[in-house]
Amino acid sequence: MKIKTSDYKTNEIFKFIRQGLGLTQKQLAEDIKISKSSVEKYEKGLDNYTFETLVKIAKEYDLEIIIQNKKR
C-alpha cells in the first residue's frame, strides 16, 4: 500500500492503513497494545497519533515506512 500523504488528512491515513490490513479498530488496538478509543480518536481526527504508533503498526504487520522529500 502506498499513500501520498499530501493527498489526505492524517486521520484518513491512519484509517486507510487499518482498513488496508483488513482489521477492525478493536483488532488493531489489541495487536499494537493501545486502547480502541485511541484508534477511534485517531480516525476521527480528535487526537494525533505519534510516529511511535506507526512504528508499532509497521513492526506488528511487517510493513515498511518510507519517508522521502517532496519533489518540487
Phi and psi in degrees as a GROMACS rama.xvg file:
@    title "Ramachandran Plot"
@    xaxis  label "Phi"
@    yaxis  label "Psi"
@TYPE xy
-122.335  126.601  LYS-2
-122.178  126.062  ILE-3
-89.1243  108.739  LYS-4
-62.6101  -26.0946  THR-5
-70.4001  -14.0994  SER-6
-88.9518  -9.97333  ASP-7
-138.355  158.14  TYR-8
-78.2975  156.244  LYS-9
-60.6846  -35.5337  THR-10
-67.3381  -33.8079  ASN-11
-66.953  -38.154  GLU-12
-62.9144  -44.6146  ILE-13
-59.0426  -44.3294  PHE-14
-66.1316  -41.3952  LYS-15
-59.4517  -41.7861  PHE-16
-61.5035  -49.5197  ILE-17
-60.6312  -47.7605  ARG-18
-65.6541  -37.669  GLN-19
-62.9505  -28.3027  GLY-20
-85.1716  -6.13355  LEU-21
71.9365  33.9133  GLY-22
-110.617  152.057  LEU-23
-83.5006  166.299  THR-24
-59.6914  -40.6155  GLN-25
-63.6992  -44.5102  LYS-26
-61.195  -46.8757  GLN-27
-61.0772  -47.0275  LEU-28
-57.4685  -46.1704  ALA-29
-65.3466  -42.4612  GLU-30
-65.4313  -36.9586  ASP-31
-104.652  9.3406  ILE-32
59.7447  51.3644  LYS-33
-128.429  170.495  ILE-34
-79.7694  151.545  SER-35
-62.1032  -35.0928  LYS-36
-65.1723  -30.4538  SER-37
-65.6214  -43.9612  SER-38
-59.6513  -45.1934  VAL-39
-59.6673  -44.6855  GLU-40
-64.473  -41.6043  LYS-41
-60.6222  -44.2497  TYR-42
-72.451  -26.9682  GLU-43
-88.0883  -7.49991  LYS-44
78.3388  18.6037  GLY-45
-87.0797  -14.8785  LEU-46
-149.445  155.101  ASP-47
-102.874  133.861  ASN-48
-82.8066  162.043  TYR-49
-101.277  167.269  THR-50
-62.5763  -34.2004  PHE-51
-57.8237  -38.8726  GLU-52
-64.5317  -42.0617  THR-53
-63.2376  -37.9203  LEU-54
-65.0951  -40.2003  VAL-55
-58.5574  -43.7539  LYS-56
-63.9866  -45.7851  ILE-57
-60.2908  -43.1762  ALA-58
-68.0753  -43.8462  LYS-59
-63.2747  -38.1123  GLU-60
-111.519  13.8638  TYR-61
54.0951  52.8255  ASP-62
-105.359  160.982  LEU-63
-112.854  130.452  GLU-64
-103.701  124.753  ILE-65
-118.447  127.451  ILE-66
-115.166  122.918  ILE-67
-138.505  155.008  GLN-68
-67.8202  146.362  ASN-69
-70.8001  141.679  LYS-70
-94.2193  127.079  LYS-71
